Every structure is written in C-alpha cells, then in structure tokens.
Amino acid sequence: MATNKDIIKEVALMEQRIDSMEDKLDKVVAKLDMLTEKVLDPDLGVVARVNRNTSTRKVMSKSLWVIYVALVGLIVKMFLG
C-alpha cells in the first residue's frame, strides 16, 4: 500500500506533467493561430494569392483566345486574299 509520501510524490509528478502539457498546448495554439492568419490573411494569405492567380489565369486565357483568333484570321486571309 502506498504511503502518504508516495501519493504526494505522484500528485506532484502529475501536476508537473499537466503544467508541461499546458505549455505545449499553448505553443500548439500559437502555431495554429499563426497558420490560420497566414492562410486567411486578406492581403497576403494563401487564399488571396490563389484568388489573384485565378484571375490572372482567366485574363491570360482570354488573351490567348484573342491571339488564336487573330492568327486564324491571318491564315485565312493569306489563303483567300
């Protein structure tokens, strides 16, 4: 059977482990907050960059279609005219 000293040592060890876990949890929360900010930041976040890339891709796609139509028009004019 455990003595009072053993029980006190066990409780102290458990308190130390709980404190250590709380510190680690605080670090995890801080990192999660930082990641969330980097992902969702409206100016520099990942979502904003994806939106900019999507809009750039759409503009480039339209520009390429204009170039394709112009080239086809020039080719047709060369053969017919």
mmCIF file of the N, C-alpha and C atoms, coordinates in Angstrom:
data_MODEL
# 
_entry.id   MODEL 
# 
loop_
_atom_site.group_PDB 
_atom_site.id 
_atom_site.type_symbol 
_atom_site.label_atom_id 
_atom_site.label_alt_id 
_atom_site.label_comp_id 
_atom_site.label_asym_id 
_atom_site.label_entity_id 
_atom_site.label_seq_id 
_atom_site.pdbx_PDB_ins_code 
_atom_site.Cartn_x 
_atom_site.Cartn_y 
_atom_site.Cartn_z 
_atom_site.occupancy 
_atom_site.B_iso_or_equiv 
_atom_site.pdbx_formal_charge 
_atom_site.auth_seq_id 
_atom_site.auth_comp_id 
_atom_site.auth_asym_id 
_atom_site.auth_atom_id 
_atom_site.pdbx_PDB_model_num 
ATOM 1   N N  . MET A 1 1  ? 0.832  -1.170 0.000    1.00 0.00 ? 1  MET A N  1 
ATOM 2   C CA . MET A 1 1  ? 0.000  0.000  0.000    1.00 0.00 ? 1  MET A CA 1 
ATOM 3   C C  . MET A 1 1  ? 0.886  1.245  0.000    1.00 0.00 ? 1  MET A C  1 
ATOM 4   N N  . ALA A 1 2  ? 0.436  2.256  -0.748   1.00 0.00 ? 2  ALA A N  1 
ATOM 5   C CA . ALA A 1 2  ? 1.221  3.468  -0.897   1.00 0.00 ? 2  ALA A CA 1 
ATOM 6   C C  . ALA A 1 2  ? 1.110  4.340  0.354    1.00 0.00 ? 2  ALA A C  1 
ATOM 7   N N  . THR A 1 3  ? 2.226  4.935  0.665    1.00 0.00 ? 3  THR A N  1 
ATOM 8   C CA . THR A 1 3  ? 2.233  5.823  1.819    1.00 0.00 ? 3  THR A CA 1 
ATOM 9   C C  . THR A 1 3  ? 1.853  7.231  1.372    1.00 0.00 ? 3  THR A C  1 
ATOM 10  N N  . ASN A 1 4  ? 1.679  8.083  2.332    1.00 0.00 ? 4  ASN A N  1 
ATOM 11  C CA . ASN A 1 4  ? 1.319  9.474  2.017    1.00 0.00 ? 4  ASN A CA 1 
ATOM 12  C C  . ASN A 1 4  ? 2.406  10.159 1.202    1.00 0.00 ? 4  ASN A C  1 
ATOM 13  N N  . LYS A 1 5  ? 3.673  9.860  1.514    1.00 0.00 ? 5  LYS A N  1 
ATOM 14  C CA . LYS A 1 5  ? 4.790  10.454 0.770    1.00 0.00 ? 5  LYS A CA 1 
ATOM 15  C C  . LYS A 1 5  ? 4.742  10.021 -0.690   1.00 0.00 ? 5  LYS A C  1 
ATOM 16  N N  . ASP A 1 6  ? 4.446  8.744  -0.924   1.00 0.00 ? 6  ASP A N  1 
ATOM 17  C CA . ASP A 1 6  ? 4.363  8.244  -2.302   1.00 0.00 ? 6  ASP A CA 1 
ATOM 18  C C  . ASP A 1 6  ? 3.218  8.920  -3.061   1.00 0.00 ? 6  ASP A C  1 
ATOM 19  N N  . ILE A 1 7  ? 2.105  9.069  -2.381   1.00 0.00 ? 7  ILE A N  1 
ATOM 20  C CA . ILE A 1 7  ? 0.939  9.717  -3.008   1.00 0.00 ? 7  ILE A CA 1 
ATOM 21  C C  . ILE A 1 7  ? 1.255  11.182 -3.314   1.00 0.00 ? 7  ILE A C  1 
ATOM 22  N N  . ILE A 1 8  ? 1.915  11.855 -2.403   1.00 0.00 ? 8  ILE A N  1 
ATOM 23  C CA . ILE A 1 8  ? 2.282  13.255 -2.612   1.00 0.00 ? 8  ILE A CA 1 
ATOM 24  C C  . ILE A 1 8  ? 3.248  13.379 -3.789   1.00 0.00 ? 8  ILE A C  1 
ATOM 25  N N  . LYS A 1 9  ? 4.207  12.452 -3.881   1.00 0.00 ? 9  LYS A N  1 
ATOM 26  C CA . LYS A 1 9  ? 5.150  12.463 -4.999   1.00 0.00 ? 9  LYS A CA 1 
ATOM 27  C C  . LYS A 1 9  ? 4.412  12.241 -6.321   1.00 0.00 ? 9  LYS A C  1 
ATOM 28  N N  . GLU A 1 10 ? 3.484  11.321 -6.330   1.00 0.00 ? 10 GLU A N  1 
ATOM 29  C CA . GLU A 1 10 ? 2.713  11.032 -7.545   1.00 0.00 ? 10 GLU A CA 1 
ATOM 30  C C  . GLU A 1 10 ? 1.875  12.248 -7.953   1.00 0.00 ? 10 GLU A C  1 
ATOM 31  N N  . VAL A 1 11 ? 1.252  12.888 -6.993   1.00 0.00 ? 11 VAL A N  1 
ATOM 32  C CA . VAL A 1 11 ? 0.438  14.073 -7.290   1.00 0.00 ? 11 VAL A CA 1 
ATOM 33  C C  . VAL A 1 11 ? 1.323  15.202 -7.812   1.00 0.00 ? 11 VAL A C  1 
ATOM 34  N N  . ALA A 1 12 ? 2.492  15.380 -7.202   1.00 0.00 ? 12 ALA A N  1 
ATOM 35  C CA . ALA A 1 12 ? 3.415  16.425 -7.653   1.00 0.00 ? 12 ALA A CA 1 
ATOM 36  C C  . ALA A 1 12 ? 3.878  16.130 -9.086   1.00 0.00 ? 12 ALA A C  1 
ATOM 37  N N  . LEU A 1 13 ? 4.172  14.872 -9.373   1.00 0.00 ? 13 LEU A N  1 
ATOM 38  C CA . LEU A 1 13 ? 4.588  14.481 -10.716  1.00 0.00 ? 13 LEU A CA 1 
ATOM 39  C C  . LEU A 1 13 ? 3.465  14.717 -11.715  1.00 0.00 ? 13 LEU A C  1 
ATOM 40  N N  . MET A 1 14 ? 2.248  14.404 -11.344  1.00 0.00 ? 14 MET A N  1 
ATOM 41  C CA . MET A 1 14 ? 1.101  14.633 -12.226  1.00 0.00 ? 14 MET A CA 1 
ATOM 42  C C  . MET A 1 14 ? 0.905  16.129 -12.477  1.00 0.00 ? 14 MET A C  1 
ATOM 43  N N  . GLU A 1 15 ? 1.073  16.948 -11.458  1.00 0.00 ? 15 GLU A N  1 
ATOM 44  C CA . GLU A 1 15 ? 0.944  18.396 -11.629  1.00 0.00 ? 15 GLU A CA 1 
ATOM 45  C C  . GLU A 1 15 ? 2.013  18.925 -12.578  1.00 0.00 ? 15 GLU A C  1 
ATOM 46  N N  . GLN A 1 16 ? 3.237  18.398 -12.431  1.00 0.00 ? 16 GLN A N  1 
ATOM 47  C CA . GLN A 1 16 ? 4.329  18.813 -13.307  1.00 0.00 ? 16 GLN A CA 1 
ATOM 48  C C  . GLN A 1 16 ? 4.025  18.427 -14.755  1.00 0.00 ? 16 GLN A C  1 
ATOM 49  N N  . ARG A 1 17 ? 3.522  17.243 -14.952  1.00 0.00 ? 17 ARG A N  1 
ATOM 50  C CA . ARG A 1 17 ? 3.179  16.792 -16.309  1.00 0.00 ? 17 ARG A CA 1 
ATOM 51  C C  . ARG A 1 17 ? 2.031  17.613 -16.892  1.00 0.00 ? 17 ARG A C  1 
ATOM 52  N N  . ILE A 1 18 ? 1.063  17.940 -16.087  1.00 0.00 ? 18 ILE A N  1 
ATOM 53  C CA . ILE A 1 18 ? -0.059 18.766 -16.551  1.00 0.00 ? 18 ILE A CA 1 
ATOM 54  C C  . ILE A 1 18 ? 0.438  20.157 -16.946  1.00 0.00 ? 18 ILE A C  1 
ATOM 55  N N  . ASP A 1 19 ? 1.323  20.724 -16.133  1.00 0.00 ? 19 ASP A N  1 
ATOM 56  C CA . ASP A 1 19 ? 1.889  22.032 -16.474  1.00 0.00 ? 19 ASP A CA 1 
ATOM 57  C C  . ASP A 1 19 ? 2.662  21.961 -17.786  1.00 0.00 ? 19 ASP A C  1 
ATOM 58  N N  . SER A 1 20 ? 3.428  20.908 -17.944  1.00 0.00 ? 20 SER A N  1 
ATOM 59  C CA . SER A 1 20 ? 4.195  20.721 -19.180  1.00 0.00 ? 20 SER A CA 1 
ATOM 60  C C  . SER A 1 20 ? 3.258  20.591 -20.380  1.00 0.00 ? 20 SER A C  1 
ATOM 61  N N  . MET A 1 21 ? 2.182  19.844 -20.215  1.00 0.00 ? 21 MET A N  1 
ATOM 62  C CA . MET A 1 21 ? 1.219  19.677 -21.301  1.00 0.00 ? 21 MET A CA 1 
ATOM 63  C C  . MET A 1 21 ? 0.530  21.002 -21.625  1.00 0.00 ? 21 MET A C  1 
ATOM 64  N N  . GLU A 1 22 ? 0.240  21.803 -20.606  1.00 0.00 ? 22 GLU A N  1 
ATOM 65  C CA . GLU A 1 22 ? -0.379 23.105 -20.838  1.00 0.00 ? 22 GLU A CA 1 
ATOM 66  C C  . GLU A 1 22 ? 0.554  24.016 -21.624  1.00 0.00 ? 22 GLU A C  1 
ATOM 67  N N  . ASP A 1 23 ? 1.853  23.981 -21.293  1.00 0.00 ? 23 ASP A N  1 
ATOM 68  C CA . ASP A 1 23 ? 2.825  24.783 -22.039  1.00 0.00 ? 23 ASP A CA 1 
ATOM 69  C C  . ASP A 1 23 ? 2.883  24.341 -23.495  1.00 0.00 ? 23 ASP A C  1 
ATOM 70  N N  . LYS A 1 24 ? 2.913  23.048 -23.714  1.00 0.00 ? 24 LYS A N  1 
ATOM 71  C CA . LYS A 1 24 ? 2.960  22.532 -25.082  1.00 0.00 ? 24 LYS A CA 1 
ATOM 72  C C  . LYS A 1 24 ? 1.677  22.877 -25.839  1.00 0.00 ? 24 LYS A C  1 
ATOM 73  N N  . LEU A 1 25 ? 0.565  22.805 -25.165  1.00 0.00 ? 25 LEU A N  1 
ATOM 74  C CA . LEU A 1 25 ? -0.709 23.147 -25.785  1.00 0.00 ? 25 LEU A CA 1 
ATOM 75  C C  . LEU A 1 25 ? -0.748 24.623 -26.159  1.00 0.00 ? 25 LEU A C  1 
ATOM 76  N N  . ASP A 1 26 ? -0.199 25.480 -25.301  1.00 0.00 ? 26 ASP A N  1 
ATOM 77  C CA . ASP A 1 26 ? -0.126 26.910 -25.622  1.00 0.00 ? 26 ASP A CA 1 
ATOM 78  C C  . ASP A 1 26 ? 0.717  27.141 -26.876  1.00 0.00 ? 26 ASP A C  1 
ATOM 79  N N  . LYS A 1 27 ? 1.819  26.410 -27.016  1.00 0.00 ? 27 LYS A N  1 
ATOM 80  C CA . LYS A 1 27 ? 2.666  26.534 -28.201  1.00 0.00 ? 27 LYS A CA 1 
ATOM 81  C C  . LYS A 1 27 ? 1.921  26.069 -29.450  1.00 0.00 ? 27 LYS A C  1 
ATOM 82  N N  . VAL A 1 28 ? 1.190  24.991 -29.327  1.00 0.00 ? 28 VAL A N  1 
ATOM 83  C CA . VAL A 1 28 ? 0.419  24.479 -30.461  1.00 0.00 ? 28 VAL A CA 1 
ATOM 84  C C  . VAL A 1 28 ? -0.652 25.482 -30.869  1.00 0.00 ? 28 VAL A C  1 
ATOM 85  N N  . VAL A 1 29 ? -1.315 26.066 -29.912  1.00 0.00 ? 29 VAL A N  1 
ATOM 86  C CA . VAL A 1 29 ? -2.349 27.060 -30.203  1.00 0.00 ? 29 VAL A CA 1 
ATOM 87  C C  . VAL A 1 29 ? -1.726 28.272 -30.894  1.00 0.00 ? 29 VAL A C  1 
ATOM 88  N N  . ALA A 1 30 ? -0.561 28.705 -30.441  1.00 0.00 ? 30 ALA A N  1 
ATOM 89  C CA . ALA A 1 30 ? 0.111  29.851 -31.059  1.00 0.00 ? 30 ALA A CA 1 
ATOM 90  C C  . ALA A 1 30 ? 0.478  29.536 -32.512  1.00 0.00 ? 30 ALA A C  1 
ATOM 91  N N  . LYS A 1 31 ? 0.981  28.345 -32.763  1.00 0.00 ? 31 LYS A N  1 
ATOM 92  C CA . LYS A 1 31 ? 1.326  27.956 -34.129  1.00 0.00 ? 31 LYS A CA 1 
ATOM 93  C C  . LYS A 1 31 ? 0.084  27.854 -35.002  1.00 0.00 ? 31 LYS A C  1 
ATOM 94  N N  . LEU A 1 32 ? -0.969 27.333 -34.450  1.00 0.00 ? 32 LEU A N  1 
ATOM 95  C CA . LEU A 1 32 ? -2.222 27.217 -35.204  1.00 0.00 ? 32 LEU A CA 1 
ATOM 96  C C  . LEU A 1 32 ? -2.774 28.598 -35.542  1.00 0.00 ? 32 LEU A C  1 
ATOM 97  N N  . ASP A 1 33 ? -2.685 29.527 -34.607  1.00 0.00 ? 33 ASP A N  1 
ATOM 98  C CA . ASP A 1 33 ? -3.124 30.898 -34.874  1.00 0.00 ? 33 ASP A CA 1 
ATOM 99  C C  . ASP A 1 33 ? -2.290 31.514 -35.995  1.00 0.00 ? 33 ASP A C  1 
ATOM 100 N N  . MET A 1 34 ? -0.969 31.289 -35.956  1.00 0.00 ? 34 MET A N  1 
ATOM 101 C CA . MET A 1 34 ? -0.091 31.832 -36.983  1.00 0.00 ? 34 MET A CA 1 
ATOM 102 C C  . MET A 1 34 ? -0.445 31.240 -38.350  1.00 0.00 ? 34 MET A C  1 
ATOM 103 N N  . LEU A 1 35 ? -0.659 29.936 -38.417  1.00 0.00 ? 35 LEU A N  1 
ATOM 104 C CA . LEU A 1 35 ? -1.015 29.298 -39.682  1.00 0.00 ? 35 LEU A CA 1 
ATOM 105 C C  . LEU A 1 35 ? -2.356 29.798 -40.194  1.00 0.00 ? 35 LEU A C  1 
ATOM 106 N N  . THR A 1 36 ? -3.314 29.941 -39.308  1.00 0.00 ? 36 THR A N  1 
ATOM 107 C CA . THR A 1 36 ? -4.627 30.444 -39.705  1.00 0.00 ? 36 THR A CA 1 
ATOM 108 C C  . THR A 1 36 ? -4.507 31.856 -40.263  1.00 0.00 ? 36 THR A C  1 
ATOM 109 N N  . GLU A 1 37 ? -3.698 32.675 -39.631  1.00 0.00 ? 37 GLU A N  1 
ATOM 110 C CA . GLU A 1 37 ? -3.505 34.040 -40.111  1.00 0.00 ? 37 GLU A CA 1 
ATOM 111 C C  . GLU A 1 37 ? -2.851 34.037 -41.491  1.00 0.00 ? 37 GLU A C  1 
ATOM 112 N N  . LYS A 1 38 ? -1.850 33.170 -41.691  1.00 0.00 ? 38 LYS A N  1 
ATOM 113 C CA . LYS A 1 38 ? -1.186 33.119 -42.992  1.00 0.00 ? 38 LYS A CA 1 
ATOM 114 C C  . LYS A 1 38 ? -2.107 32.603 -44.082  1.00 0.00 ? 38 LYS A C  1 
ATOM 115 N N  . VAL A 1 39 ? -2.994 31.720 -43.745  1.00 0.00 ? 39 VAL A N  1 
ATOM 116 C CA . VAL A 1 39 ? -3.900 31.172 -44.749  1.00 0.00 ? 39 VAL A CA 1 
ATOM 117 C C  . VAL A 1 39 ? -5.011 32.159 -45.069  1.00 0.00 ? 39 VAL A C  1 
ATOM 118 N N  . LEU A 1 40 ? -5.577 32.801 -44.070  1.00 0.00 ? 40 LEU A N  1 
ATOM 119 C CA . LEU A 1 40 ? -6.770 33.613 -44.259  1.00 0.00 ? 40 LEU A CA 1 
ATOM 120 C C  . LEU A 1 40 ? -6.521 35.109 -44.333  1.00 0.00 ? 40 LEU A C  1 
ATOM 121 N N  . ASP A 1 41 ? -5.281 35.555 -44.274  1.00 0.00 ? 41 ASP A N  1 
ATOM 122 C CA . ASP A 1 41 ? -4.983 36.978 -44.352  1.00 0.00 ? 41 ASP A CA 1 
ATOM 123 C C  . ASP A 1 41 ? -5.506 37.527 -45.681  1.00 0.00 ? 41 ASP A C  1 
ATOM 124 N N  . PRO A 1 42 ? -6.360 38.565 -45.639  1.00 0.00 ? 42 PRO A N  1 
ATOM 125 C CA . PRO A 1 42 ? -6.990 39.032 -46.877  1.00 0.00 ? 42 PRO A CA 1 
ATOM 126 C C  . PRO A 1 42 ? -6.026 39.682 -47.862  1.00 0.00 ? 42 PRO A C  1 
ATOM 127 N N  . ASP A 1 43 ? -4.863 40.125 -47.419  1.00 0.00 ? 43 ASP A N  1 
ATOM 128 C CA . ASP A 1 43 ? -3.924 40.785 -48.322  1.00 0.00 ? 43 ASP A CA 1 
ATOM 129 C C  . ASP A 1 43 ? -2.797 39.871 -48.784  1.00 0.00 ? 43 ASP A C  1 
ATOM 130 N N  . LEU A 1 44 ? -2.230 39.100 -47.868  1.00 0.00 ? 44 LEU A N  1 
ATOM 131 C CA . LEU A 1 44 ? -1.054 38.292 -48.203  1.00 0.00 ? 44 LEU A CA 1 
ATOM 132 C C  . LEU A 1 44 ? -1.257 36.796 -47.985  1.00 0.00 ? 44 LEU A C  1 
ATOM 133 N N  . GLY A 1 45 ? -2.435 36.397 -47.613  1.00 0.00 ? 45 GLY A N  1 
ATOM 134 C CA . GLY A 1 45 ? -2.676 34.994 -47.292  1.00 0.00 ? 45 GLY A CA 1 
ATOM 135 C C  . GLY A 1 45 ? -2.750 34.103 -48.516  1.00 0.00 ? 45 GLY A C  1 
ATOM 136 N N  . VAL A 1 46 ? -2.792 32.828 -48.268  1.00 0.00 ? 46 VAL A N  1 
ATOM 137 C CA . VAL A 1 46 ? -2.843 31.832 -49.331  1.00 0.00 ? 46 VAL A CA 1 
ATOM 138 C C  . VAL A 1 46 ? -4.121 31.998 -50.149  1.00 0.00 ? 46 VAL A C  1 
ATOM 139 N N  . VAL A 1 47 ? -5.219 32.268 -49.491  1.00 0.00 ? 47 VAL A N  1 
ATOM 140 C CA . VAL A 1 47 ? -6.492 32.429 -50.196  1.00 0.00 ? 47 VAL A CA 1 
ATOM 141 C C  . VAL A 1 47 ? -6.411 33.617 -51.152  1.00 0.00 ? 47 VAL A C  1 
ATOM 142 N N  . ALA A 1 48 ? -5.826 34.719 -50.714  1.00 0.00 ? 48 ALA A N  1 
ATOM 143 C CA . ALA A 1 48 ? -5.690 35.898 -51.569  1.00 0.00 ? 48 ALA A CA 1 
ATOM 144 C C  . ALA A 1 48 ? -4.799 35.602 -52.767  1.00 0.00 ? 48 ALA A C  1 
ATOM 145 N N  . ARG A 1 49 ? -3.704 34.865 -52.537  1.00 0.00 ? 49 ARG A N  1 
ATOM 146 C CA . ARG A 1 49 ? -2.818 34.530 -53.650  1.00 0.00 ? 49 ARG A CA 1 
ATOM 147 C C  . ARG A 1 49 ? -3.504 33.614 -54.651  1.00 0.00 ? 49 ARG A C  1 
ATOM 148 N N  . VAL A 1 50 ? -4.269 32.668 -54.157  1.00 0.00 ? 50 VAL A N  1 
ATOM 149 C CA . VAL A 1 50 ? -4.997 31.773 -55.063  1.00 0.00 ? 50 VAL A CA 1 
ATOM 150 C C  . VAL A 1 50 ? -6.002 32.572 -55.887  1.00 0.00 ? 50 VAL A C  1 
ATOM 151 N N  . ASN A 1 51 ? -6.682 33.506 -55.259  1.00 0.00 ? 51 ASN A N  1 
ATOM 152 C CA . ASN A 1 51 ? -7.641 34.336 -55.990  1.00 0.00 ? 51 ASN A CA 1 
ATOM 153 C C  . ASN A 1 51 ? -6.940 35.178 -57.056  1.00 0.00 ? 51 ASN A C  1 
ATOM 154 N N  . ARG A 1 52 ? -5.773 35.744 -56.720  1.00 0.00 ? 52 ARG A N  1 
ATOM 155 C CA . ARG A 1 52 ? -5.023 36.526 -57.703  1.00 0.00 ? 52 ARG A CA 1 
ATOM 156 C C  . ARG A 1 52 ? -4.559 35.635 -58.851  1.00 0.00 ? 52 ARG A C  1 
ATOM 157 N N  . ASN A 1 53 ? -4.075 34.455 -58.534  1.00 0.00 ? 53 ASN A N  1 
ATOM 158 C CA . ASN A 1 53 ? -3.619 33.542 -59.581  1.00 0.00 ? 53 ASN A CA 1 
ATOM 159 C C  . ASN A 1 53 ? -4.776 33.130 -60.480  1.00 0.00 ? 53 ASN A C  1 
ATOM 160 N N  . THR A 1 54 ? -5.932 32.907 -59.916  1.00 0.00 ? 54 THR A N  1 
ATOM 161 C CA . THR A 1 54 ? -7.102 32.526 -60.700  1.00 0.00 ? 54 THR A CA 1 
ATOM 162 C C  . THR A 1 54 ? -7.503 33.650 -61.640  1.00 0.00 ? 54 THR A C  1 
ATOM 163 N N  . SER A 1 55 ? -7.524 34.873 -61.142  1.00 0.00 ? 55 SER A N  1 
ATOM 164 C CA . SER A 1 55 ? -7.905 35.994 -62.007  1.00 0.00 ? 55 SER A CA 1 
ATOM 165 C C  . SER A 1 55 ? -6.855 36.199 -63.102  1.00 0.00 ? 55 SER A C  1 
ATOM 166 N N  . THR A 1 56 ? -5.581 36.033 -62.779  1.00 0.00 ? 56 THR A N  1 
ATOM 167 C CA . THR A 1 56 ? -4.530 36.154 -63.790  1.00 0.00 ? 56 THR A CA 1 
ATOM 168 C C  . THR A 1 56 ? -4.678 35.063 -64.841  1.00 0.00 ? 56 THR A C  1 
ATOM 169 N N  . ARG A 1 57 ? -4.980 33.868 -64.412  1.00 0.00 ? 57 ARG A N  1 
ATOM 170 C CA . ARG A 1 57 ? -5.160 32.760 -65.350  1.00 0.00 ? 57 ARG A CA 1 
ATOM 171 C C  . ARG A 1 57 ? -6.326 33.032 -66.292  1.00 0.00 ? 57 ARG A C  1 
ATOM 172 N N  . LYS A 1 58 ? -7.412 33.583 -65.769  1.00 0.00 ? 58 LYS A N  1 
ATOM 173 C CA . LYS A 1 58 ? -8.574 33.888 -66.607  1.00 0.00 ? 58 LYS A CA 1 
ATOM 174 C C  . LYS A 1 58 ? -8.229 34.954 -67.638  1.00 0.00 ? 58 LYS A C  1 
ATOM 175 N N  . VAL A 1 59 ? -7.491 35.986 -67.229  1.00 0.00 ? 59 VAL A N  1 
ATOM 176 C CA . VAL A 1 59 ? -7.097 37.047 -68.163  1.00 0.00 ? 59 VAL A CA 1 
ATOM 177 C C  . VAL A 1 59 ? -6.172 36.480 -69.233  1.00 0.00 ? 59 VAL A C  1 
ATOM 178 N N  . MET A 1 60 ? -5.220 35.639 -68.825  1.00 0.00 ? 60 MET A N  1 
ATOM 179 C CA . MET A 1 60 ? -4.302 35.045 -69.795  1.00 0.00 ? 60 MET A CA 1 
ATOM 180 C C  . MET A 1 60 ? -5.044 34.143 -70.771  1.00 0.00 ? 60 MET A C  1 
ATOM 181 N N  . SER A 1 61 ? -6.019 33.418 -70.289  1.00 0.00 ? 61 SER A N  1 
ATOM 182 C CA . SER A 1 61 ? -6.795 32.545 -71.154  1.00 0.00 ? 61 SER A CA 1 
ATOM 183 C C  . SER A 1 61 ? -7.545 33.363 -72.203  1.00 0.00 ? 61 SER A C  1 
ATOM 184 N N  . LYS A 1 62 ? -8.157 34.450 -71.794  1.00 0.00 ? 62 LYS A N  1 
ATOM 185 C CA . LYS A 1 62 ? -8.854 35.323 -72.744  1.00 0.00 ? 62 LYS A CA 1 
ATOM 186 C C  . LYS A 1 62 ? -7.871 35.914 -73.749  1.00 0.00 ? 62 LYS A C  1 
ATOM 187 N N  . SER A 1 63 ? -6.704 36.322 -73.280  1.00 0.00 ? 63 SER A N  1 
ATOM 188 C CA . SER A 1 63 ? -5.691 36.893 -74.166  1.00 0.00 ? 63 SER A CA 1 
ATOM 189 C C  . SER A 1 63 ? -5.233 35.868 -75.196  1.00 0.00 ? 63 SER A C  1 
ATOM 190 N N  . LEU A 1 64 ? -5.036 34.640 -74.776  1.00 0.00 ? 64 LEU A N  1 
ATOM 191 C CA . LEU A 1 64 ? -4.622 33.595 -75.715  1.00 0.00 ? 64 LEU A CA 1 
ATOM 192 C C  . LEU A 1 64 ? -5.700 33.336 -76.759  1.00 0.00 ? 64 LEU A C  1 
ATOM 193 N N  . TRP A 1 65 ? -6.962 33.371 -76.361  1.00 0.00 ? 65 TRP A N  1 
ATOM 194 C CA . TRP A 1 65 ? -8.038 33.178 -77.332  1.00 0.00 ? 65 TRP A CA 1 
ATOM 195 C C  . TRP A 1 65 ? -8.040 34.297 -78.362  1.00 0.00 ? 65 TRP A C  1 
ATOM 196 N N  . VAL A 1 66 ? -7.773 35.516 -77.936  1.00 0.00 ? 66 VAL A N  1 
ATOM 197 C CA . VAL A 1 66 ? -7.694 36.634 -78.874  1.00 0.00 ? 66 VAL A CA 1 
ATOM 198 C C  . VAL A 1 66 ? -6.558 36.405 -79.865  1.00 0.00 ? 66 VAL A C  1 
ATOM 199 N N  . ILE A 1 67 ? -5.413 35.964 -79.350  1.00 0.00 ? 67 ILE A N  1 
ATOM 200 C CA . ILE A 1 67 ? -4.265 35.694 -80.230  1.00 0.00 ? 67 ILE A CA 1 
ATOM 201 C C  . ILE A 1 67 ? -4.589 34.564 -81.197  1.00 0.00 ? 67 ILE A C  1 
ATOM 202 N N  . TYR A 1 68 ? -5.219 33.488 -80.709  1.00 0.00 ? 68 TYR A N  1 
ATOM 203 C CA . TYR A 1 68 ? -5.582 32.375 -81.590  1.00 0.00 ? 68 TYR A CA 1 
ATOM 204 C C  . TYR A 1 68 ? -6.519 32.827 -82.704  1.00 0.00 ? 68 TYR A C  1 
ATOM 205 N N  . VAL A 1 69 ? -7.524 33.615 -82.354  1.00 0.00 ? 69 VAL A N  1 
ATOM 206 C CA . VAL A 1 69 ? -8.486 34.092 -83.353  1.00 0.00 ? 69 VAL A CA 1 
ATOM 207 C C  . VAL A 1 69 ? -7.779 34.984 -84.369  1.00 0.00 ? 69 VAL A C  1 
ATOM 208 N N  . ALA A 1 70 ? -6.871 35.844 -83.914  1.00 0.00 ? 70 ALA A N  1 
ATOM 209 C CA . ALA A 1 70 ? -6.127 36.713 -84.826  1.00 0.00 ? 70 ALA A CA 1 
ATOM 210 C C  . ALA A 1 70 ? -5.262 35.891 -85.770  1.00 0.00 ? 70 ALA A C  1 
ATOM 211 N N  . LEU A 1 71 ? -4.594 34.858 -85.245  1.00 0.00 ? 71 LEU A N  1 
ATOM 212 C CA . LEU A 1 71 ? -3.758 34.008 -86.095  1.00 0.00 ? 71 LEU A CA 1 
ATOM 213 C C  . LEU A 1 71 ? -4.593 33.261 -87.132  1.00 0.00 ? 71 LEU A C  1 
ATOM 214 N N  . VAL A 1 72 ? -5.710 32.730 -86.705  1.00 0.00 ? 72 VAL A N  1 
ATOM 215 C CA . VAL A 1 72 ? -6.583 32.019 -87.644  1.00 0.00 ? 72 VAL A CA 1 
ATOM 216 C C  . VAL A 1 72 ? -7.080 32.997 -88.705  1.00 0.00 ? 72 VAL A C  1 
ATOM 217 N N  . GLY A 1 73 ? -7.425 34.195 -88.322  1.00 0.00 ? 73 GLY A N  1 
ATOM 218 C CA . GLY A 1 73 ? -7.857 35.213 -89.273  1.00 0.00 ? 73 GLY A CA 1 
ATOM 219 C C  . GLY A 1 73 ? -6.769 35.550 -90.274  1.00 0.00 ? 73 GLY A C  1 
ATOM 220 N N  . LEU A 1 74 ? -5.530 35.688 -89.800  1.00 0.00 ? 74 LEU A N  1 
ATOM 221 C CA . LEU A 1 74 ? -4.412 35.977 -90.704  1.00 0.00 ? 74 LEU A CA 1 
ATOM 222 C C  . LEU A 1 74 ? -4.155 34.824 -91.669  1.00 0.00 ? 74 LEU A C  1 
ATOM 223 N N  . ILE A 1 75 ? -4.229 33.607 -91.165  1.00 0.00 ? 75 ILE A N  1 
ATOM 224 C CA . ILE A 1 75 ? -4.015 32.435 -92.027  1.00 0.00 ? 75 ILE A CA 1 
ATOM 225 C C  . ILE A 1 75 ? -5.096 32.359 -93.097  1.00 0.00 ? 75 ILE A C  1 
ATOM 226 N N  . VAL A 1 76 ? -6.338 32.558 -92.692  1.00 0.00 ? 76 VAL A N  1 
ATOM 227 C CA . VAL A 1 76 ? -7.451 32.515 -93.661  1.00 0.00 ? 76 VAL A CA 1 
ATOM 228 C C  . VAL A 1 76 ? -7.271 33.641 -94.694  1.00 0.00 ? 76 VAL A C  1 
ATOM 229 N N  . LYS A 1 77 ? -6.876 34.826 -94.272  1.00 0.00 ? 77 LYS A N  1 
ATOM 230 C CA . LYS A 1 77 ? -6.680 35.947 -95.192  1.00 0.00 ? 77 LYS A CA 1 
ATOM 231 C C  . LYS A 1 77 ? -5.549 35.651 -96.172  1.00 0.00 ? 77 LYS A C  1 
ATOM 232 N N  . MET A 1 78 ? -4.489 34.985 -95.680  1.00 0.00 ? 78 MET A N  1 
ATOM 233 C CA . MET A 1 78 ? -3.361 34.654 -96.569  1.00 0.00 ? 78 MET A CA 1 
ATOM 234 C C  . MET A 1 78 ? -3.787 33.673 -97.639  1.00 0.00 ? 78 MET A C  1 
ATOM 235 N N  . PHE A 1 79 ? -4.630 32.707 -97.295  1.00 0.00 ? 79 PHE A N  1 
ATOM 236 C CA . PHE A 1 79 ? -5.051 31.709 -98.270  1.00 0.00 ? 79 PHE A CA 1 
ATOM 237 C C  . PHE A 1 79 ? -6.116 32.247 -99.215  1.00 0.00 ? 79 PHE A C  1 
ATOM 238 N N  . LEU A 1 80 ? -6.988 33.087 -98.733  1.00 0.00 ? 80 LEU A N  1 
ATOM 239 C CA . LEU A 1 80 ? -8.101 33.577 -99.554  1.00 0.00 ? 80 LEU A CA 1 
ATOM 240 C C  . LEU A 1 80 ? -7.819 34.921 -100.207 1.00 0.00 ? 80 LEU A C  1 
ATOM 241 N N  . GLY A 1 81 ? -6.956 35.658 -99.680  1.00 0.00 ? 81 GLY A N  1 
ATOM 242 C CA . GLY A 1 81 ? -6.807 37.018 -100.174 1.00 0.00 ? 81 GLY A CA 1 
ATOM 243 C C  . GLY A 1 81 ? -5.522 37.234 -100.832 1.00 0.00 ? 81 GLY A C  1 
# 
